[in-house]
Amino acid sequence: MVRSLLFHHYLYIKTCLNLAISRIKLLRNKREVQLINMRKEIFQYLQTGQEAIARIRVEHVIREQNILAAYEIIELFCEFILARVPILETQSKDCPLELQEAIASVIFASPRCSDLPELMQLRNLFGAKYGKEFVSVASELRPDSSVNRLIIEKLTVRAPPPDLKLKILKAIAHEYNLNWDDSNTEAEFNKKYEDLLDGSQPLSRREYLVESSSIILLPKDGSSVSPPAEGNTNQLLQPLVPPTKSHSVETGHISPTRTDGVIINNSQAGPPADEKSRMRRNASDVLEKARAAIAAAERACAAARAAADLVREKSPCAATSDAHIGI
């Protein structure tokens, strides 16, 4: 009975391997045609000057090439396991050393190749034979896993490096005999983008002084200086006069104050006279309205008290009349 079950188990493994090999061949032919069409589209984008779209589409081409390479390796491993099925029948407990890489690679690729459902069936069959721990080691890429490194590289989803994308674009242009200038694309790939996760970088003192060109700075001798020309910031970094205040006796007003090299006119420190008078008028209007509201409230309170007194005066008379009616 046990031997019969094992026979059917290995027969099922052979069937899944044969189906996987046949499906891989069909998918490879289909994807090769798609890859040719994608490369032709990129050539058309390069020919019409749409390099921005070509730089994006080339990532799909690289992805398709990686999948095709992975399919080729998986097909070889499936054929290798199929040829060594008799060895699997003789060693029922542990996986043979010469088959560990092939079986572990098939297990690793099974959830990453959704177009090959036979790989998932093989994964379940090998898990039933060698245990769940063996499957977990291969799936999670633990240090003792024997998964093929090229399979890991081809099936790992990550952004391709810029040099590889530029290489593929050059190969496509050369394939279709296109005289393409790759200087703009190379500069775009080599561009360093600012990391905005930590916020914008603060300006240095020199950059801040250059940006603040509208501020009038005073040198040490007290004469005004116009903003420096572009690229000449040494003039901005000269010593500035400390803040001083001087009162004019003859005119009776405060002279302009110099604070950190910035001219501040003290005559504009407070609001003008018209503004002050308007503010005083507004304040007086508000005060008069408040007084009128208080007077109205007092009159309302007096009326309420009078009404209450009137009610109290009438209530004894009403009680007396009710008593006479009852008698």
C-alpha positions in Angstrom: 0.0 0.0 0.0 2.8 2.4 1.0 4.7 1.5 -2.1 1.7 2.2 -4.3 1.2 5.6 -2.7 4.9 6.5 -3.3 4.6 5.3 -6.9 1.7 7.6 -7.5 3.5 10.4 -5.7 6.5 10.2 -8.0 4.3 9.8 -11.0 2.6 13.0 -10.1 6.0 14.7 -9.8 6.9 13.5 -13.3 3.6 14.8 -14.7 4.0 18.2 -13.1 7.6 18.5 -14.4 6.5 17.6 -17.9 3.7 20.1 -17.9 5.9 22.8 -16.4 8.5 22.3 -19.2 5.9 22.5 -21.9 4.3 25.6 -20.4 7.7 27.3 -20.1 8.4 26.8 -23.7 5.1 28.3 -24.8 5.6 31.3 -22.4 9.1 31.9 -23.6 8.0 32.1 -27.2 5.2 34.5 -26.3 7.4 36.7 -24.2 10.1 36.8 -26.8 7.6 38.2 -29.3 6.5 40.8 -26.7 10.1 41.7 -26.1 10.7 42.4 -29.7 7.7 44.6 -29.9 8.7 46.5 -26.8 12.2 47.1 -28.2 10.7 48.4 -31.4 8.5 50.8 -29.5 11.5 52.2 -27.7 13.3 52.6 -31.0 10.4 54.7 -32.2 10.4 56.8 -29.1 14.1 57.5 -29.6 13.6 58.2 -33.2 10.9 60.8 -32.5 12.9 62.4 -29.7 10.7 61.1 -26.8 13.6 60.1 -24.7 11.7 60.6 -21.4 9.2 57.8 -22.3 12.0 55.6 -23.6 13.8 55.9 -20.3 10.7 54.6 -18.5 9.8 51.8 -21.0 13.4 50.4 -20.9 12.7 49.2 -17.4 9.9 47.0 -18.7 12.3 45.6 -21.3 14.8 44.8 -18.6 12.1 43.1 -16.5 11.0 41.0 -19.5 14.6 40.0 -20.2 15.0 38.9 -16.5 11.9 36.8 -16.6 13.0 35.1 -19.8 16.4 34.3 -18.3 14.7 32.9 -15.2 12.4 30.8 -17.3 15.3 29.3 -19.1 17.0 28.4 -15.9 13.8 26.9 -14.4 13.3 24.8 -17.5 16.8 23.4 -17.2 16.2 22.6 -13.5 12.9 20.9 -14.3 14.6 18.7 -16.9 17.4 17.9 -14.5 14.9 16.9 -11.7 12.9 14.8 -14.3 16.0 12.9 -15.2 16.8 12.2 -11.6 13.4 11.1 -10.4 14.7 7.5 -9.9 17.2 8.9 -7.4 14.3 10.5 -5.5 12.6 7.2 -5.3 15.6 5.5 -3.7 16.2 8.3 -1.1 12.8 8.9 0.5 14.0 10.8 3.6 16.5 13.5 2.7 16.9 15.5 -0.5 19.9 14.3 -2.5 22.8 16.8 -2.5 23.0 16.9 -6.3 19.3 17.9 -6.5 19.1 20.4 -3.6 19.9 23.4 -5.8 17.4 22.5 -8.5 14.6 21.6 -6.1 15.2 24.7 -3.9 15.3 27.0 -6.9 12.0 25.6 -8.1 10.5 26.1 -4.7 11.8 29.7 -4.6 10.5 30.5 -8.0 7.0 29.0 -7.5 5.3 32.0 -5.9 7.2 34.5 -8.1 6.1 32.9 -11.4 2.3 33.1 -11.4 2.2 32.0 -15.1 3.5 28.6 -14.0 1.0 27.0 -11.7 2.8 23.6 -12.0 5.6 25.0 -9.9 3.2 25.5 -6.9 2.1 21.9 -7.2 5.8 20.8 -7.3 6.3 22.9 -4.2 3.5 21.2 -2.3 4.8 17.8 -3.4 8.3 18.4 -2.3 7.0 19.9 0.9 5.0 16.7 1.6 8.1 14.7 0.9 10.9 16.6 2.7 8.9 18.6 5.2 7.7 22.2 5.6 11.1 23.3 7.0 12.8 22.5 3.8 10.3 24.6 1.9 10.6 27.5 4.3 14.4 27.5 4.1 14.2 27.8 0.3 11.4 30.3 0.2 12.8 32.7 2.8 16.4 32.5 1.4 18.0 31.4 4.7 21.7 31.1 4.9 21.6 27.3 4.4 19.4 27.5 1.4 20.7 26.2 -1.9 18.8 28.5 -4.2 20.6 29.4 -7.4 22.0 33.0 -7.1 21.1 33.8 -10.7 17.5 32.8 -10.1 17.4 35.1 -7.1 18.9 38.0 -9.1 16.5 37.6 -12.1 13.3 37.2 -10.0 14.0 39.9 -7.4 11.9 43.0 -8.2 14.0 46.2 -7.9 14.8 49.3 -9.9 17.5 48.6 -12.5 20.7 50.6 -12.3 21.1 53.6 -14.6 24.1 52.2 -16.4 22.2 49.1 -17.3 19.3 51.2 -18.7 21.7 53.3 -20.7 23.3 50.1 -22.1 20.0 48.7 -23.2 19.0 51.9 -24.9 22.3 52.0 -26.8 21.9 48.4 -27.8 18.4 49.1 -29.2 19.6 52.2 -31.1 22.5 50.1 -32.5 20.2 47.3 -33.4 18.0 49.5 -35.5 20.9 51.6 -36.9 19.8 54.7 -35.2 22.3 57.6 -34.9 21.2 58.6 -31.4 22.8 61.2 -29.2 22.8 59.7 -25.7 24.3 62.7 -23.9 21.0 64.0 -22.5 19.9 60.6 -21.3 23.2 59.9 -19.7 23.1 63.3 -17.9 19.6 62.5 -16.7 20.7 59.1 -15.4 23.7 60.6 -13.6 21.6 63.4 -12.0 21.7 63.4 -8.2 18.3 64.1 -6.8 18.0 65.9 -3.5 16.7 63.8 -0.6 13.7 65.8 0.7 12.8 63.4 3.5 14.8 65.4 6.0 13.4 68.7 4.8 15.1 71.4 2.8 18.7 72.3 3.7 19.1 75.6 5.6 20.9 78.5 3.9 24.3 79.4 5.1 25.2 82.9 6.2 26.7 83.8 2.8 23.8 82.4 0.9 21.3 84.2 3.1 23.1 87.5 2.6 23.1 87.1 -1.1 19.4 86.2 -1.1 18.6 89.3 1.0 19.7 91.7 -1.6 17.0 94.2 -0.7 18.6 95.0 2.7 20.8 98.1 2.7 24.0 97.2 4.6 26.4 99.8 6.1 30.1 99.2 6.2 32.4 100.2 9.1 32.8 103.9 7.9 29.0 104.4 7.9 28.5 105.0 4.2 25.7 103.0 2.4 26.7 100.2 0.2 24.6 98.8 -2.7 24.1 95.1 -3.0 27.1 93.3 -4.3 27.3 91.8 -7.8 26.5 88.2 -8.3 29.4 85.9 -7.1 31.0 88.7 -5.0 29.9 88.1 -1.4 33.0 89.3 0.4 31.5 92.7 0.6 28.6 91.4 2.7 30.8 89.8 5.3 32.7 92.9 6.4 32.2 94.2 10.0 29.1 96.1 10.7 28.6 99.0 13.1 26.8 98.0 16.4 23.4 99.5 17.0 23.4 103.1 18.2 20.9 105.7 19.1 21.4 109.5 18.8 18.9 112.2 19.7 19.0 115.5 17.9 18.7 118.5 20.3 17.9 121.0 17.6 15.2 119.2 15.8 13.9 117.2 18.7 13.5 113.9 16.9 15.3 110.6 17.0 17.8 110.0 14.2 17.7 106.8 12.2 19.0 103.8 14.1 21.5 101.3 12.6 20.9 97.8 13.8 23.0 94.9 12.4 23.8 97.0 9.4 20.1 97.6 8.5 18.8 101.2 8.4 15.6 101.6 10.5 13.8 105.0 10.3 12.5 105.7 13.8 10.1 108.3 12.5 8.0 105.4 11.2 8.1 103.4 14.4 4.6 104.4 15.5 1.3 104.9 13.7 0.6 108.4 12.1 -1.6 111.0 13.8 -4.6 110.4 11.6 -4.5 106.7 12.5 -4.4 107.5 16.2 -7.4 109.9 16.0 -9.4 107.4 14.0 -8.6 104.7 16.7 -9.7 107.1 19.4 -13.0 107.8 17.6 -13.7 104.1 17.2 -13.0 103.5 20.9 -15.4 106.3 22.0 -18.1 105.0 19.7 -17.8 101.5 21.2 -17.9 103.0 24.7 -21.1 104.9 23.9 -22.8 101.8 22.5 -21.9 99.9 25.6 -23.4 102.5 27.8 -26.6 102.6 25.8 -26.8 98.8 26.0 -26.4 98.9 29.8 -29.1 101.6 30.1 -31.5 99.5 28.1 -30.8 96.5 30.3 -31.5 98.5 33.4 -34.9 99.7 31.9 -35.8 96.1 31.1 -35.0 95.0 34.7 -37.2 97.8 36.1 -40.1 96.9 33.9 -39.8 93.2 35.0 -39.8 94.2 38.7 -42.9 96.4 38.1 -44.7 93.5 36.5 -43.8 91.2 39.3 -45.1 93.7 41.9 -48.4 94.0 40.0 -48.9 90.3 39.9 -48.3 90.0 43.7 -50.8 92.8 44.4 -53.5 91.1 42.3 -53.1 87.7 43.7 -54.7 88.3 47.3 -57.8 89.8 45.6 -58.2 86.8 43.4 -58.0 84.5 46.4 -60.7 86.5 48.4 -63.1 86.4 45.4 -62.7 82.6 45.1 -63.4 82.2 48.8 -66.7 84.2 48.5 -67.9 82.1 45.6 -67.3 78.9 47.5 -69.4 80.1 50.4 
